[in-house]
Amino acid sequence: MLGVIDLRTRQTPDFIRTDLGDGAFLEEVLGFVEDHEVVMGELCRELDLKAETIVLFGRPVPVPRLVAYHADPGRHYRYSGRDHEPVTWPPVLAALRERLCEATGTRYDSVLCNHYRDGSDSMGRHADDEPELGPHPDDVRIASISLGARRTFRLRPRGGGPRLDLELGCGDLLVMGGTTQRLFVHEVPRTRRVVGPRLNLTFRCVAPRAGGGA
Ligand SMILES: O=C(O)CCC(=O)C(=O)O
């Protein structure tokens, strides 16, 4: 399925599209955030980043990264077994969202922020297919902006097959679209390399919860 991976074609002057087969695709803009040092500094100060725990086999286990969830009113999000209330957008994050929505043509209403403090922080294998993202996983478009240290972003076909490693660098934008969430899982593995902090922002479109305000 991934034999086409080197056949990259430019869809617009900025977006590099990678066809993963069977309707799954990635779009990347390298260096989408040019003023990344300023943006990352402000985000680290202003985001609602928190250490979280999840319950595994009945015991609380620390999540290996800091997490924040910012969203429009009513956009609650349940993941890792926890409900996340929408927290308002700090100005720097709101400005980044505007830039992203203009570039992608998608009106993102929420963002999950993951702060990897060093190489021992990670994200486990999963797909972004929670019910809040809509009834049709093939319509889900996730836009991910990476800031700080370069880390490996790994995709694996759910049905087995070769994995695809992308090295996401500072300021890069990655959009996952089409059937990607149905056919693939993704992760950010731990690394023994000495790496500095990394902030990743995954912008999403979340359905408003009934009675939760719009
Ligand atoms: O940090 C990343 O690049 C991936 C984050 C991610 O998989 C997620 O937020 O669902």
The ligand as an SDF file (V2000), in Angstrom:
LIG
                    3D

 10  9  0  0  0  0  0  0  0  0999 V2000
    2.4610   14.8820   18.5930 O   0  0  0  0  0  0  0  0  0  0  0  0
    2.0760   14.5030   17.5110 C   0  0  0  0  0  0  0  0  0  0  0  0
    2.6710   14.7400   16.4570 O   0  0  0  0  0  0  0  0  0  0  0  0
    0.8230   13.6360   17.4060 C   0  0  0  0  0  0  0  0  0  0  0  0
   -0.2790   14.0280   18.3450 C   0  0  0  0  0  0  0  0  0  0  0  0
   -1.4410   13.1080   18.2220 C   0  0  0  0  0  0  0  0  0  0  0  0
   -1.3340   12.0120   17.7160 O   0  0  0  0  0  0  0  0  0  0  0  0
   -2.7530   13.5150   18.7010 C   0  0  0  0  0  0  0  0  0  0  0  0
   -2.8970   14.6130   19.2750 O   0  0  0  0  0  0  0  0  0  0  0  0
   -3.7090   12.7380   18.5170 O   0  0  0  0  0  0  0  0  0  0  0  0
  1  2  2  0
  2  3  1  0
  2  4  1  0
  4  5  1  0
  5  6  1  0
  6  7  2  0
  6  8  1  0
  8  9  2  0
  8 10  1  0
M  END
$$$$
